[in-house]
């Protein structure tokens, strides 16, 4: 599998883009502002979007992606996978003809350009030889993560937005391999109370949860607070010097 980092920041400004990963040519994990930098040709190849939750920094480009690819998608619709609660939020608050057209009814209700498919943590599916499992996560809205593994190949996981919990780590431990983990750490330890209230990790909370992980993958840190990336990452390194930590940056490509 080829995993490209389109966006990995907790905000915008300069070269910062919000959460989106492209897997091979046809899959997006989240659909934040990083998707807007893709070429028209690359956008046209996307047919599957897996959302971790409904917050704007993770779905901002989904409405415009559907609009941009409308003609293409009349021939083969885009499938959006998410929890039932996340899909309901999108339907009620974005695709409601007030914020954005309801593309579930366009060009016609029986042939829409987007199809929403409900998944729940613990469920999995296969797409062209890639096994994709939804993982439990804890945030301020219903949320999930994902683990992807190619047949005969390596595996990686993505936390989405998450804070202290047992389920995500237990689900990772239930599988035999994990080569790469993309996990968030939004705030520094000086803002631990805010991190807890906002449903995010800070270095102390993340390191405490990493102790639950039975694998030893390369760990890529995403969703760092804009302007404090270096400080937060330094705190992580200090708390977990034995871990193979990487500060994620947009444009990076991993081969799994």
C-alpha positions as CSV (number, residue, x, y, z in Angstrom):
1,X,0.0,0.0,0.0
2,X,1.0,3.6,-0.7
3,X,0.0,6.1,2.0
4,X,0.3,9.8,1.2
5,X,-0.1,12.5,3.8
6,X,-2.3,15.2,2.3
7,X,-2.9,17.0,5.6
8,X,-1.9,16.4,9.2
9,X,-2.2,19.7,11.0
10,X,-4.6,20.7,13.8
11,X,-5.3,23.9,11.8
12,X,-4.5,26.0,8.8
13,X,-2.1,28.8,7.8
14,X,0.9,28.7,5.6
15,X,1.5,25.1,4.4
16,X,-0.7,23.6,7.1
17,X,-3.5,21.4,5.9
18,X,-6.0,19.5,8.0
19,X,-6.5,15.7,8.2
20,X,-6.5,13.6,5.1
21,X,-4.5,10.5,4.0
22,X,-4.6,9.0,0.5
23,X,-4.2,5.3,0.3
24,X,-3.2,4.1,-3.2
25,X,-5.1,5.9,-5.9
26,X,-8.7,5.4,-4.7
27,X,-9.1,5.8,-1.0
28,X,-9.2,8.7,1.4
29,X,-9.0,8.5,5.1
30,X,-10.7,11.7,6.2
31,X,-11.4,14.6,3.9
32,X,-9.8,17.7,5.4
33,X,-8.4,20.7,3.6
34,X,-5.3,18.7,2.4
35,X,-7.6,17.2,-0.3
36,X,-7.8,20.6,-2.0
37,X,-4.1,20.3,-3.1
38,X,-4.7,17.2,-5.1
39,X,-4.6,17.5,-8.9
40,X,-7.7,17.0,-11.0
41,X,-6.4,13.7,-12.2
42,X,-5.8,12.4,-8.7
43,X,-9.2,13.6,-7.5
44,X,-10.9,11.7,-10.3
45,X,-9.4,8.5,-9.0
46,X,-11.0,8.7,-5.5
47,X,-13.9,6.3,-5.1
48,X,-13.9,5.6,-1.3
49,X,-13.8,7.9,1.7
50,X,-13.5,6.6,5.2
51,X,-14.4,9.2,7.8
52,X,-13.3,9.1,11.5
53,X,-15.8,11.6,12.6
54,X,-17.9,14.6,11.6
55,X,-15.7,17.6,12.7
56,X,-15.1,20.2,10.0
57,X,-11.3,19.8,9.9
58,X,-11.9,16.1,8.8
59,X,-14.8,16.6,6.4
60,X,-14.3,20.1,5.0
61,X,-13.5,19.0,1.4
62,X,-16.1,16.3,1.1
63,X,-18.9,18.6,-0.1
64,X,-16.6,20.2,-2.7
65,X,-15.2,16.9,-3.7
66,X,-18.6,15.7,-4.7
67,X,-19.3,18.9,-6.6
68,X,-16.0,18.8,-8.4
69,X,-16.4,15.2,-9.5
70,X,-20.1,15.3,-10.2
71,X,-19.9,14.3,-13.8
72,X,-17.5,11.5,-13.1
73,X,-19.6,10.2,-10.2
74,X,-22.7,9.9,-12.3
75,X,-21.0,6.9,-13.8
76,X,-19.5,5.5,-10.6
77,X,-20.6,7.0,-7.3
78,X,-18.4,7.8,-4.4
79,X,-18.9,5.7,-1.3
80,X,-18.5,7.3,2.1
81,X,-17.9,5.0,5.1
82,X,-18.5,6.2,8.6
83,X,-20.4,5.3,11.8
84,X,-24.2,5.7,11.6
85,X,-24.0,8.6,14.0
86,X,-21.5,10.4,11.9
87,X,-23.5,9.9,8.7
88,X,-26.6,11.3,10.4
89,X,-24.7,14.4,11.4
90,X,-23.6,15.0,7.9
91,X,-27.0,14.5,6.5
92,X,-28.7,16.8,9.0
93,X,-26.1,19.6,9.1
94,X,-24.2,19.6,5.8
95,X,-26.1,17.8,3.0
96,X,-29.4,19.5,3.8
97,X,-29.8,22.0,0.9
98,X,-29.0,24.9,3.3
99,X,-25.2,24.4,3.8
100,X,-24.8,22.2,0.7
101,X,-27.0,20.3,-1.8
102,X,-28.1,16.8,-0.8
103,X,-26.0,14.8,-3.2
104,X,-27.8,11.6,-2.1
105,X,-30.6,12.8,-4.4
106,X,-28.6,14.1,-7.3
107,X,-28.8,13.7,-10.2
108,X,-31.7,11.5,-9.1
109,X,-32.7,9.7,-5.9
110,X,-32.3,6.3,-7.5
111,X,-28.8,7.2,-9.0
112,X,-27.0,9.5,-6.5
113,X,-23.4,10.5,-6.9
114,X,-22.7,9.6,-3.3
115,X,-23.6,6.6,-1.2
116,X,-23.2,6.5,2.6
117,X,-22.3,3.1,4.0
118,X,-22.6,2.6,7.8
119,X,-19.8,0.8,9.5
120,X,-19.4,0.3,13.2
121,X,-16.2,-0.5,15.3
122,X,-15.2,-4.1,14.8
123,X,-16.6,-4.3,11.3
124,X,-14.3,-4.7,8.3
125,X,-14.5,-5.0,4.5
126,X,-12.1,-5.7,1.7
127,X,-11.4,-3.4,-1.3
128,X,-9.1,-4.7,-4.0
129,X,-7.1,-6.8,-1.7
130,X,-6.9,-4.3,1.2
131,X,-8.6,-5.3,4.5
132,X,-10.0,-2.3,6.2
133,X,-11.3,-2.5,9.8
134,X,-13.0,0.2,11.8
135,X,-11.6,0.7,15.3
136,X,-13.2,2.2,18.3
137,X,-12.1,5.7,19.4
138,X,-13.1,8.3,22.0
139,X,-13.7,12.0,21.0
140,X,-16.3,14.6,21.8
141,X,-18.5,13.3,19.0
142,X,-18.9,9.7,17.8
143,X,-15.6,8.7,16.4
144,X,-13.5,5.8,15.1
145,X,-10.1,4.9,13.7
146,X,-9.1,2.5,11.0
147,X,-6.6,-0.3,10.5
148,X,-5.6,-1.3,6.9
149,X,-3.7,-4.3,5.7
150,X,-2.9,-5.5,2.2
151,X,-3.1,-9.2,1.5
152,X,0.4,-10.6,2.1
153,X,1.7,-7.2,3.1
154,X,2.1,-4.8,6.1
155,X,-0.5,-3.0,8.2
156,X,-1.0,0.5,9.4
157,X,-3.6,2.2,11.6
158,X,-5.0,5.7,12.0
159,X,-6.5,7.0,15.2
160,X,-8.4,10.0,13.8
161,X,-9.1,12.4,16.8
162,X,-8.9,10.5,20.0
163,X,-8.2,10.7,23.7
164,X,-7.6,8.2,26.6
165,X,-9.4,4.9,26.0
166,X,-8.8,1.2,26.0
167,X,-10.8,0.1,23.0
168,X,-8.5,1.5,20.3
169,X,-5.4,-0.2,21.7
170,X,-7.1,-3.5,22.4
171,X,-8.3,-3.6,18.8
172,X,-4.8,-3.0,17.6
173,X,-3.4,-5.7,19.9
174,X,-6.0,-8.2,18.5
175,X,-4.1,-8.2,15.2
176,X,-0.8,-9.9,14.6
177,X,1.0,-7.0,12.9
178,X,1.3,-3.2,12.9
179,X,4.0,-1.6,11.0
180,X,2.9,2.1,11.1
181,X,0.6,4.0,13.5
182,X,-0.6,7.5,12.7
183,X,-1.9,8.8,16.0
184,X,-2.9,12.3,17.1
185,X,-1.5,14.5,19.8
186,X,-3.1,17.9,19.6
187,X,-2.0,19.7,22.8
188,X,1.1,20.1,25.0
189,X,1.1,18.8,28.6
190,X,0.5,22.4,29.9
191,X,-3.0,22.1,28.3
192,X,-3.9,18.7,29.6
193,X,-7.2,19.9,31.0
194,X,-8.1,21.4,27.6
195,X,-7.0,18.2,25.9
196,X,-9.3,16.1,28.1
197,X,-12.3,18.4,27.6
198,X,-11.7,18.6,23.8
199,X,-11.3,14.8,23.4
200,X,-7.6,14.9,22.4
201,X,-4.3,13.5,23.5
202,X,-1.4,15.5,25.0
203,X,2.0,13.8,25.4
204,X,1.4,12.4,28.9
205,X,-2.0,11.0,28.0
206,X,-0.7,9.5,24.7
207,X,2.4,7.9,26.3
208,X,0.2,6.4,29.0
209,X,-2.0,4.8,26.3
210,X,1.0,3.7,24.2
211,X,2.0,1.6,27.1
212,X,-1.1,-0.5,26.3
213,X,0.1,-1.3,22.8
214,X,1.6,-4.7,22.3
215,X,3.3,-3.8,18.9
216,X,6.3,-1.6,18.3
217,X,5.5,0.2,15.1
218,X,6.9,3.4,13.7
219,X,4.6,6.1,15.3
220,X,3.7,9.2,13.2
221,X,2.2,12.1,15.2
222,X,-0.6,14.0,13.6
223,X,-3.0,16.9,14.5
224,X,-0.3,18.9,16.4
225,X,-1.6,22.4,17.4
226,X,-0.5,25.1,14.9
227,X,2.5,27.1,16.2
228,X,3.3,24.6,18.9
229,X,4.3,21.6,16.8
230,X,8.0,21.5,17.9
231,X,7.2,22.0,21.6
232,X,4.5,19.2,21.7
233,X,6.7,16.8,19.7
234,X,9.7,17.5,22.0
235,X,7.5,16.7,25.0
236,X,6.6,13.4,23.4
237,X,10.2,12.5,22.7
238,X,11.1,13.3,26.3
239,X,8.4,11.1,27.6
240,X,8.9,8.2,25.2
241,X,12.6,8.1,24.1
242,X,12.3,4.4,23.4
243,X,9.6,4.8,20.8
244,X,10.2,5.3,17.0
245,X,8.4,8.7,16.8
246,X,8.0,10.8,13.7
247,X,6.5,14.2,13.5
248,X,4.2,13.9,10.5
249,X,4.4,16.4,7.7
250,X,2.3,17.0,4.7
251,X,3.5,15.5,1.4
252,X,5.2,12.5,3.0
253,X,4.6,9.1,1.4
254,X,4.9,5.7,3.2
255,X,5.1,2.3,1.6
256,X,3.5,-0.3,3.8
